[in-house]
């Protein structure tokens, strides 16, 4: 249990909760299915016909994080005393998948020190979750060394070694160069040690981090300062604004700034942004064959002169390499009604992608951050791929409608390497209506395409009043 002052009571673990209910519940959760194709941008729709739409979805509140009850109360008195109010109060940073199912979620909790404004103590905590909604095994694993600590932190796991890396910011002895980033590492999540005796680098104290499995590197969207005449002054003054640059590291210690495009390594607001917009924080994560990030936008306010202003909104950004980023959905508030931006990659659990904020579960259905849709009759083709020996699964929404407006459909045809329809796999044989599912089996009569395993093919979608998100393969 974490009290308001951040202390931990570890007796909760052995008295009420054990591993067996966790395993039983985890076994009921479907394993995730990674898609081989995602449909997000115009480049994903080959040979388009008609007017396609490319829309994204905001995070939605999925539920509350609650303590996993492992045994019924023996009496009304026990029921009254049961700690059902317990939830996660730390700020989640990383979810590590477990072999038996579920995740161990790490996060940190900060408390301002009495008489020392803007200096904090912190603890690194963890808890287990079998399904993304319940937790058990809440514990403290590390407490801050002495120092002028701030509140920003991030975390990643290096899959090649299994090591966990935790980063936290403090004030620096060279404030003109920025705050100081410190790193800590652990092989088991329980024993932690500093990475270095000196700060890893100096910069602004807002960032997000991920382990990039594709290129075997750490990747961070680091906020930095850029000379700029701001319309309103805030806690940084009126002559600097927050922008981003991408940094990579292979060991978590030595970091290199990489150039996303052109002659500058800065990712800055452009002519489509208001002149007071700043980029405050980025949290990237892997998404199918690409990368997606939630980026926090900010602007100083005349209502809080010379002080930290309110945040504006968040956007979903997309990248093919993790370095160069595109902003296709500027008009969508990606955080939805969430009170804070995400600071962790998603938990892929069952048919959902979930993010924790303190006490709350936010998310969208699996691989539904964005999709290709249509209002009227349209069509597009996919890139070519080799047919697997398993059933293809379509992630799509085909609304039911009612009365005169029962109009939504998706039809799918299978084409060969010469772009000709394969006999027996015509569009009228694979028609989907009144279905909203992330794993719709594609069938052409009694055929699934498994009989053509190894053949180079593509799909041609015909759709109306529907949205298509991804294509996966049955496990």
N, C-alpha and C positions, 0 to 999 in steps of 0.2 A: 504494500500500500504506500502511495506517495502522499504525504501530507502537504498542506499549503506552503510550508517552508522548505519543501523538497526532500525531507528525510524519507527513508525507505524502511518498511518493516518486513523483513524477510520471512517471518514465521508463517505468513499467509500460505507459503508454498507447501510445507510439509503437513500442515494441519488439515486444510480443506481440499487441496487439489493435488492430483497426481497425473502421471503421463497417460494412463490407460483411457480415460474418457477423451483425451486429446486425439489419440490414435483412432478411436472408434469414430469420432466425428470427422476426422480428416479422411478416413477411408470412404466416406459418403460423398465427398466432393470430387467432381469430375476433374481429370487432369486437363491442363490447357492444351490447345491445338494451335501450333504456330502456322500462319498462312504462308503459302508460297507466292501469292500475289495480293497486294492491297491496292485499293482504288481510291485515290485521294486527289489527284491533280489532272489537268487536261492531258498531260503526257501519258497518263495511264489508259486513256481511251483512244484506241487506234481506229482509224476509219470511222470517225463519228458521223452520225446522221441525225438531223434535227437539232434541237436545243437541249444540251445537257446542262445540269447544274452541279456545282462542286461545293458542297456545304459541310460544315463541321458542327459538332455537338458540344455543348457545355457540360462540365461536370454536374452531376445531380447528387443530392443527398441520398445515400442508399440505406443508412441506418446509423445506429449508435454502437460504439465499442463497449461491450459489456463483459463482465466477469463470467467465465464458464463455470456454471454450477455442476458439481460432480456427484452430488448425492442429495436426495430430498431431505427437507427438514423433518426431524423426528417429532416435533411438536409445534404448536402455534408460537410458543416462546422462542424456539429455535428459528422459526421462519422470520420472526420480528428482528432477531439479532443477526440474521445472515447478512453479510456485507454485499447486498445486491447493488448498492449504489456505486461500488468501485468501478472506475473506468481508467482509461489511459490519459494522464495529464501531461506526459512529456511530448515534445514536438518530434514526430517520427521523421527519420532520415534515411533508413535503409531496411528493406525486407529481404532476408536471406532464405531461399527455399530449402526445405529439409528433406532428407531421403524418405522419411516416413510420411511425408505430406505436410502441408501447411508451411508456415514461415516463422522465423524468429525476427522480430522487428526491433530495431535499435532506434533510440532517440535521445535527445538531451533536454534537460530542464535547467533553467537559469533563474537566479534570484539576485536582485540588486543588493549590494552590501550596505548595511546601515552607515550613514555618514559619508559614503563614497559614491556620489552620483555617477551613474553610467559605468560603474565597475561591478562586475558580477561574479558570483560563484556558480559552478555548474556541476552537474552529474550526468554521466552517460548511463542509460538504463536500457533494459531489453525486456521483452515479453514474447510469449509464444502465441500464435493464433492458428487454429486448424482450418478456418473458413473465411478469415478476413473480418469477422464480426465479433467473435468472442476471443478472450485472451485468458491465459493462465501463466504461471511461472514468472511473475513480475519481479525484477530484481535490479539492483544497482551493480554495475560492473566496473565503473571507474569514476574517480572524483578529481576535480581539477587540481593541478599543482598550483603553487602560489604564483600570483601574477595579476596584472591589470586586465582581466578578461572582459571581453565584450560578449554579445549574445549570439552572434552568427556562427553556424557550424554546418558541416556537410559530411557525408560518409559514402564509401564505396567498398566493394569486395573484388579483389583481384582473382579471377577465376583460375588462372594458371597456377597459382600457389595456394589459393584458399584464404589468403591473408585479408584481414579487415583493416581498413584505413579510416581513421576519424580525424577530421580537421576542424580546428577552432581558431577564432580570431582574438587577438588582444591588442591593446594599444602598443605603439611602437616607440622606440627611442628616437626615431626620425619621422615625426608626424607629417613633415612636409612631403615625404615619400609614400605615405599611406600607413595603414594598419599592418600588423604582423600576423602572418598565417603560421600556425603551428600544427604539426602532425603527430599522430599516435598510431601504433599498429598492434595487432593481436593475431595470433594464429588460431585461437580457439574462442574468441569473444569474451573471455574471462580475465586473462592476464594481458595487461596493456603496458606499453613502454613508449616513450617519446622517440620519434624518428630521427631527430637531430637536436643538437644543443643550441642551434640558432634558428631564427625564423626561416621558413622555407622560401618565402618571398614577401614583399611589401606591396600592398595595393588597397583598393576599397574592400570593405568587409562584407560584401554580399556576393554570393556565387552559388552554383549548384554543380554537382559532380556525378559522373557515371564511369563504370568500367565498360569500355568499348570492346566487346568480345570479337567483333569482326576484325579489328586491327590490333588487338591485344595491347591496349593502351588505356590510360586514364584520360578523360576528356572533361573539361570544365568550361562553362561560360562565365568568365570572370568579369565582374564589373570594374571599370576603371574610370578615371577622370579625364575629361577633354576640355581644353580652354573654350569657353563659350559665353557669350553675353546673354544671360537669362532674363526673361521679362520680370521675374520676381525672385528675390533673394530668399534662400533657405539656410539650413545649418551648414551648407557648403559654401555659402556666399552667393554672389551673383555672377561670378566669372568662370565657373566650372559646371559642367553637367556630367551625369552618369551615362556612360556608354559601355559596350561590351567588347572584349576580345576573347578569342578561343585559345586555350592553352592545352597542351598534351604532355603526358609523362608516361614512361614505361615502368618506372619503379616507385612512383608516388612521391619522390623527393626532388628530382631535377625536373623542372617544368620549362617548357618552351612555348613561346607565343607563336602561333601560326597565322599566316596571312590568308584570310578568306577570299579576297579578290582585290584586283587593282594594286595601287601602290601603298595602301594603308592597311594596318592590321586591326583597325577599329570597325566595329559594327555599330553604326550610328543611325538615329532617325533620319528620314529622308523627306523629300518635298511633299509627300502625301501625309506627313505627320504635322501636327501643330508645332510651332516653334518652341513651345515650352515642354515638349515630351522628352522624357529620359528613360533609359532602359535600366531597371533597378536590379533585376535578378533573373537568372535563367536556370531551369532544371531540365536537362536533356535526358532522354532515355531511348532505348532501341524500340523500334516499331516495325515488325516484319523485316523487310529488306532495307528499311530506311531508319531515320531518326526523327523523333518529334520532341519538341521542348515547350514547356509552359514558360513564357517570358512575362515578367511583371513590369508594367509601365507605370511611370510616376510623373508628377509635375508639382512644382512648388505652388503654394497658394498665397494670395494676398491676405487671406484671413489668418494666416499664421506667419507673419513676417519674420524672417531670419531664423525660423524654426523648421524642423522637419515637417514637410507637408504631407497631405494625404496621398494615397496611391490612386491611380486612375482605373486600371483594369488589367486583365491578363490576356495574352494572345497565344494561340497555338502556332508555332513555327515548325517548318519541315526542312529536312536536309537529306541529301543522298550520301554524304560523306562525313557528316558531323562537324564540318568546318564552315561550309558555305550554306547559309540559311535563307529560306524563302518565307514570305508572310502572306499566304493566300487568303486568310480569313480574318482580316483586320476588323471587321464589323461585329465579330462575335466576342463576347466576354467569356473566355474559356473557363474561368473559375466558376461560372454560374453564380449562385448565391453563397458560395463558400466564403468564410470570413477571412481566409488567408490563402496565399498561393501554395501549391504543393512544393515539398522539399524532398521528395523521394521518388524513385522510379516506381512504377505500378507493381502491385501484386497480381499476378495472373492466376486467378483461382476460379476453377470451374468455367463458367461462361461469362465471367466478369473481369474487368481490369479495375482494381480498387486502389485507392489512396487513403491513407490515414491523415487526418488532422486531429489535434487533441480531442479525444472523446467522440469523434465522428468518423464515419466511413463515407467517402465520396467516390464517384466513379462513373463509368459508362459500361455498357455491354462490351465483351471482348472485341477488340479491333473495330470499334465504332467511334473513333475520334472524328473521322470524316469519311465521306463516301461520294459516289457519283449518283445523281438522281435525274429525274425527268418529270415534267408536268404533263406533257403530251407525248405522243408516240415518237420514240427515238431509238437509237441503237449505237453500239460500239463493239469493237473487237479487243481481245486481250493480246498481249505479246505471246509468242509461241513458247511451248513447254513440252516436255516429254511426259506422256501419260503414265501415271504410276499404276501399280497393280491393285489399287484400292479406290474406293468410292470418293468422288470429289464432293466437297462440302461448300455450299455457298452461304456467305453471311449477307443477308438481305432483309429488307423490310418491304412487304407488299400489303398495304393496309386493306382491311376488309371493306370499308365504305358502307353505304346503305342506300336503299332506294335507287334513284336514278344515278347515283354516284358510285356504284359498285364497278369501278373502272380499272383498278390497278392490276397489272400483270407483269411478269417477267417470262420471256421465252428464251431458251438457250439452244443454240445449235453448235455442233462440233465440226470443225473444219480441219482439213489436212494441211500439209506443208505447202501446197499450192493454192491455198485459200479457197478450196472447193468443199462444199458440204459433204460430209461422209454419209453415204446412204445408210438409212436407219437411225441417223442422229439429227434429223430435221427439227426445226424450231417447234413445230406443233406437237412433237412427241415429248417435249420437256417444257411443260407450262406450269408456272407457279402462281397461285393466287391466294389471297386471304391468309398469308403466312408472315410471321415476324420471328425470325430465328437466326442465330449466329452460325448454325450448322445444318443447313438444309441439304439433304442428299440429292444429287443430280441424277435423274433417271430418264432414259428415253425408252418408254415402255418397260420391258423387262431387262434393259441393258443399262449398265453404269459406266461403260468405257473401260472397265477392267480387262475386257476381252481384247483391247487394243494396246495393252501395256507396252511401253517403250516407243510407241509411235509419236512422232513430232506433230503436235496439233496446236490449235488455238480455239478459243470460244468466241462466239458472236452472241451478244446479248441484245434482245429487243425488249423494251420496257416502256411503261407508262405509269405515272403517279407512284413510282417506287424508287427505292434507293439500294445500291449495291456497294458493299464495303470491302469484302475480301473473298478470296478463294483458298480453301485449305484442302487437306487430304485426311481421310478417316484414319485414326490411329490403328 
